[in-house]
Amino acid sequence: MSILILDHAQVEQLLPMCGCISVMEDAFIGLARGEVEQPLRAIFRPPNVKGVMAMMPTFRHGEQPLFGLKTICVFPGNAAIGKDAHQGGVMLFNGATGELLAIANASAITAIRTAAVSALATKVLAHDDAGDLALIGAGIQARKHLESMACVRKLKRVRVTASRFERAKLFANEMQPTIAVPIEPVETAEEAISGADLIVTATTTREPVVKREWISAGAHINAIGTFSPKAREIDSATMAAATLFTDRRESLFNEAGDYLLAAADGVITKDSLVAELGEVLTDKHPGRTSRDEITLFKSLGLAIEDLASAAFIYKVAQERAVGTWVDW
């Protein structure tokens, strides 16, 4: 028996962003149709450690059933030393025999599939002519989201802000050659968000970086930076004003500080969530219903996204003879 090992560069080679959006669409449709079994992620927080370990298992039914398991360490301080906050591996197993098939770099898969899911939500929830993008955060996820937003909308302007203005300027300098529209670094989130109709929050903050009074009518927000019950990027007023969508109800109600802290403030309830992304994709919910509606997609990140990505690159890697095979 042999397993396939795929490193960071190989994952990026095999999982192009615009193609990953289609992979995520299939994954969310399968989730909505009950073809996936998936518990909440388990998070291990040892005392006096500056990071956590998360374990994310899932199972996909079908003619070729598969188990997937992502084990990932999240160290927010890594950005300061030039490393991805997400470190780990995605394991793919034969769902009929339990045999291990592949191990792929989780940092690469997480960065690509998270941005692809945001693009999918943008595709079905944002205005067709939306193109004024605000990026709150200038790390790896912001870079991938710039790429993914350009897959689904014609961008007209991009503004980026970060915890330090120097990081926003560095982002603009590094990413400008990849896109035809100007990237403007700004000093505050308010400057970035004012007038924007596409907003991405990709931070490691524990306190809101988005305030309701900054948001234009009809804007779409992808909130992706937090998955802790005690941290949020979006203020309660925005959560109350927006039409709320998510990747999975159970994850939102148990893991999303954006939801839980706003609920604790008494401004939203479980009924404030109108649909999961898969329910919009399968026409169980219409998605956006008016021009001036503010839509908000709260992304927690699901194990099925990792399994679907790993299954896709496993197949393509075999076809292209990419990766390293190891006897097991």
N, C-alpha and C positions, 0 to 999 in steps of 0.2 A: 504494500500500500504506500502511495506517495501523496504528499500534500503540496499545494501551490502556495508560495510565499510571494507577496506583492508589496514592494516598498512604496514610499511616498510618491516618488516620481512616476512609477509605473501606474499607480492608481490615477494620478492626474492625466496620464497619457490615455488610459482606457475609459475614463469617465468624464468626457467633455461636458461642460455646463449645460449647453442647450439640449444635449441628448439626455442628460440626467433629469431634466424637467419632465420629459416623457416617461422615464422610469419611475419617477415619483408619482406621476398621475396614475399609472397602472397600480402602484402600491396602495394609494389612497382609495382607489375604486375597490380594490380587493378588500381592504379594511372595512369599507362601508358595506360590502356585501357579505361580511362574516367569514371571509376566507382566511382570517388571521387570528391566532391566539397570542395574547400579549399581556403579561402582568405589568404593573408599575415597576419602574426601575428601582433597584435597591441601591441606596447610597450609604457608604461607609465613611464616617467622619471620626478618625482617631483624634483624641485630644492633643492640643499643642502642635498640630500639623497644619501647614498653610495650604493644604489642598484636600480633595476628597477623591474617593474611588467610587465610580458608578458601574453597576452591572445591569445590562439591558438584554434580556433574552426574548426570543419570539419564535413562532412557528408558523409557516405558511403551508396550507393545504394545497392539493392539486395533483396532477399526474406525476410531478416530480417534487414531492414534499421536501421542505428544507427547515432545519433549525438554524437560527442565527444567535450569536452572543457577542455583544460588544462589551468589552471591559475597558474602561477609560478613566484616567486620572485627570482631574481638572485643577490646575494650579493658576489662578488668575494673575499671580505675580510674574509669571513667565514672560509676559510681554516686555517687561523692563529689561530682560536679559536676551531679548531677541528670539524667544522660543514661543511656539504655539501653546496656548493655555491647555489644549486638549492633547493628551498623550495616551496611546493605547493601541489595541488591536481589535479587529472584527474577525470572528471565527465563523466559518460556514460549514454546516454538517448535512450529510445525507439524511433526510427525514424518514427514510424507510429502514435504514440500517444503523444510523447513528455515527457512521464513519466521518471523521474530520476530512473536509475537502480542501479548505484554504484558510490562510490567515492573511489579512490585508491591513495596511497601515490605517489606523482609525483617525488620525489627525486629518489626513487627506480626505477620507470619506466623509467625516463630519463636516468639514468646511464646505465641501462641494454640495452634499445633499441638503444641508441646512439652507444654503442660499437658493438651491433649486426649488425647495418647498416654498420659500418666500416668493419666488418668481411665479410658481404655480398659483399661489393665493392671489398675487397681483394680477395675474392673467384673468382670473375669473371674478375678481372683486373691484379692481380699480377701473376708472374711466378708460375708455379706449384711447383717448387723447392725452392721458396723463403722461408727464415727462419731465416735470420739475422735481428732481430728486434731492432729498436731504438725508445725509448719512450722519448719524450720531454715533461716533466711534470711528477709529482709523486703524483698526487692527486687521487680522486675517479675515474675519467675517465681513468687515466692511469692504475689503478688496473683492471677495467673492460675490458679495451682493451687488457691487457695481457691475460686475460681469453678468450676473444673473438677471438684473433688472433690464439690461440692454438686450437680453434675449427675448423679452416679452413686451417691451414698450420702446418707442422711439424717444430717447432721452433728449431733452432740450437744454437742460442746465443741471449741474451737479454742485451742491455745496456740502462741505464736510467740516465737522468740528470734532474735537477730541479733548481729553482732560488737560492736555497741554497743546497750545497753539502750534508749537514746533512739530508735533506729531501730525497735525492736520496739514501743515505745509509739506512735510515729507511725503505724506500720502499723495497729495496733489502732484508733486514733482514726479513721483515714481509711477503713478497710474495714468497721468495725462497722455503718454504715448499709446495707451491701449484703447483710447476712446476719442471720438471726433469732437465732442462737445467740451466746452471749458469746465474744468474742475476748480472751484473757488474755495480755498480754505477760509473759514471764518472762526471768530474767537468764541462765539456762544451758540448754544443750541437754539436759542430764540432766533438768531440771525439765519441759521440754517433752515429752520422750519417755516419761517415766515414766507407765505406765498407758495410753499411746496405742495404738490398734490400726491407725491410719493414720499413716505417717510420710513426709514429703517433705523431702528435702535439696536445697536450691536455693541453694548458696553458691559462692563463688569460692576457697574454701580449697585449700591444697595438703596439709593434714594432716587426719586423720580428725576428724569432728565427732560421729560416732556410735560408741558403745561397746556391746558385746554385753550387758554386765550391766544396761544400762538398758532393754532391749527386752523387752516382755511376750510370753509365748507367744501364737502365733496372729496376731501383728502382720504387716501388709504394709508394705513400704518401697518408695518410688519414689525412686531415686537419680539425679538429673538434672543436678547442678551442674558436673560436670567431664567433659572429654573428652580430657585429656592423659595420656599414659602415666606421667607423673611426679607426678600429683596425685590425691588421693582424698579422699572424704568418709566412707567406711565403713571401720571397722577390720578387720583380718584375722580376728579372732575372729568377727565378725558374718558376714563373707563365708563362713567355714567352716561356720557354724551354719545359714545360710539356704538355702532352695531357690532357686536362681538362675535367673532368666529375663532375656532381653535383647531388644532390637529386631532385632539382626543379629549372628550369630556372628563374622563377619570383623571387624566394627567392635569388638566386645568384646575379641577377642584381640589387636588391633593398637593400639587407642586408649584403652582404659579402665584408668586407673591403679588404680581400685578392684579390678579383677580382677588386673592384672599385678603389682602390688605384693604382693597377698595370695599370688599364685602364687610370687613370689620368696621369700616367707616360708615356702613349703613347705606351706601349709595347704589349698590347692585346686589342682586341675588342670583341663584342658580338659573332662574328664568331669564336673566339678562343674556345668557349665551343663546344665540339663535341657531347655530348649526356647527357641525364639524366640516372641515374642508371636503372630506369624502362625500358628505351629504349634498354639498353644492355640486360636486362633480357628477353625482348620480341623479341629479335633478330632484332630490328630495327637498331642496330649499333653493329659492331663486337667486340667493346671493344679494348683491346690491339692488335696492328697490327704488332709489331716487337719486337725482343728480347731486343734491346737497348733502346727502348722507355721508357721515364719516364712518368708514369701515376700519375695523381693527382685527388683524389676525395675530393671535397670541400663539407663538410656536414654542413648544416644549422640547421637541425632538423625540422621535419614536424609534424603537428598535426595528420596526418593519422598514424604515427608511434605510437603515444600515444593512439589513438582510437583502433588500431589493438591490441596493448598490453592489453588495458583494456578489450576489448571484449574477448580476449583469457583467461585472468585470471578470468573473471566473470564466464565463462562457467566451467572452471576447479574448481574454488572455490565451485560452486554448487555441482559438482560431488563428491568432497572430503569433503564437509561440513567444509570449511575453511572460516574464517571471522566472522564478527558480523553483524547481521540483525537488522535494526532500523526502527521502525514505523515512517512513514513520513506524 
